[in-house]
Amino acid sequence: AMVDRAYGIIGKEAYFPKTRWIIDGKIYQNACLEPDTIMLWNGDIYVLDAKYYKYGATRHPSDLPESTSINKQITYGEYIANEDKFKKKHGENMKVYNAFLMPFDSLKSKYPNNANMLKVGQAVSNWKDNTEEYHKIQGVLLDVKTLMSINVRQEMKEIEKLAKLIEN
C-alpha cells in the first residue's frame, strides 16, 4: 500500500490482464492478474511489484523472487506493451519497464553507500529473448523509513528518481 501510494496511479485496474472461460457459448470471467502498482513517467509505464523479501538484509540470491513472480511480471509487461489501447494513450514509442521493490534499511545495510534506493540486479527468463525492457525485471531495494516518509501521493521527484534507477 505504501508503494502504491508513493508511486502508483489511480485507475491501475485498466492495466490488469484478464482471462475468461467460454463454455457452451457462455462467458465466465476469471479474476485478473494484479500487479501492485503502475507508475507513469515521461510517457513510459513501470509495472512495480512490492515484495517483502529479506534480500536487502541477507544479500542471498535465495531470498529473491522466484520464477512464478518473474513470469507474472513478464506477462504484465507484455500485456501492456502489446495492447493498442495503451499505445494510443501513452504513444507508440512508450516503453514498459518491470521492477520488484524490496525493503531494506539503508542505515544497517551491507551496501557501500547509504542511498535510500538501490538497484541490485535483474531477473530474466529463458523463454523470452530478453530484448524488450519488460523482459528484464529490475531488483530494487527501497529504504523502508524513506518510503514511510513520503506522505504525498505521486511525489514527482521520487517517481523520477525511481524511474531513472529502473531505466539505467
N, C-alpha and C positions, 0 to 999 in steps of 0.2 A: 504494500500500500504506500509506503514511503517513497519507493522508486517511482511508482506511478504518479504520485502527487508532484514529485520534483521534476520529472522528465516527460511524463506522458501527456497525451492529448485527450480531450473529451470526445467521445464518439468512436473509440478504438474498435468497437464491435464491427464496424464496416470492414475491418482488415482481417477478420477471423475466417479461415477456410471452413466451409461447411460440407457435409455429406448427407445423403439420403438413400433410402431403400425404395425401390419401385417393385411392388408386388401386386400382381393381378391388376395393373393399371392404377393402383393407389400409391400415393407418395407418403412415405413415413420419414420425417426429419430426424436426424441424429443430433446429438449435442455437438457443437463445433469445437475445433481446437482453439484454445485461447491463450495467446502469448500474454505475459504480464503487462507489458507496456509497449505502446507505439510512440516513438518520438520523431518529430519532424525538424529538419534543419536544412536551410538553403535548398529546398526542393527535393531533398533526399529523405528516405524513410529508414528508420532504425528500429528493428524489432529487438526489444530488450526483454530478457528473461532473468528475473531475480532468483538466484539460487542460494539457499542458506547452507553452503558447503564450507568446510573448515580449511580449504586450501590456503587461504590468507594467513592462517596461523601455522600450518604444518609444512607447506610447500611440497607435499607429497602428491604426485600425479594421481594416485588412487583416490584422492579427495577432490577430484574434479568431476564435472558432469559426464555421464556415461553415454553410450551410443543412442539409447532411446531419446534422450534430451537433445542430442546433437542432430539426430534425424528429424525430430519435430521442428527444430529451428530452421533447418534447410527447407522443410515443407512450408513453413510460414513465409520465408523469403521468396521461395519460388512462386507461391500463390500471388503474392503482392507484385512481384516483378513481371508476371505474365498476364495479369488481368488488365484489360483495356481501360476499365473504369479508373484505375489508379494512374495509368499513363495520361488519361485525359485530365485528371485532377491535378497531378503533380508535374506533368510534362513528359514528353517522350524520352528525355535524357535523364530521368530520375534514376538514382541508384538506390539499391536496397542493401542495407547492412544488417548483420546479426551480431548480438553480443550477449554473453552471460555476465551478469553483475553479481559479484560475490563479496561478502563482508570481510573487512579486516580492520585492525586497529593500527593506524599509521604510527602511533607513538610506541607501540610494543612490537612492531613488525620486524622481521628479519631482512627487510629490504633496505638497500643503502641510503635512499633519500626518504625524506618524510613527506612525500607527496600524498595528497588525500585521494588520489585516483591513479591506479597503475594498470597498464596492460601487461599481462603475464604470459601470453601465448595465444594460439588459435587452434581450434578444432576443425578438422576436415574429414571427409568421408572417402571411401574407396569406390563408391558408386556414382560419384559425380566427377567431372574433370577439374573442379575447383578453379575455374576461370572466372566465375561470377563472384562479386563481392559477398553475396549472401550465402555462397557455399562455404565461406570461411567464417566460423563463429569466433569472435574475439573474446578472450577471457579477461575480464576487467575486475580489479579489486576496488571497492569503494569503502572509504573510511566511514564507519557507522556513525560516529559522532558528527562528522561533517554532513552526512546525509540527514541526520536528525535536525541539524541547524538550518537547513533550507526550509524556510517557513512560507515561501511564496510559491504558488503553483506556477510552473513554467518560468523559472528564473533563467533568463536568456543567457547570461554569462556561464552558468553551469551547464546548460544544454550545449552551448557552443564548445565548451571545454571537453565534454564527453564525446561529442560528435567528432572533434578533431583527433582525439585519442583513438577512437574506433577506426577512423579512416587511415591513419598513419601506420 
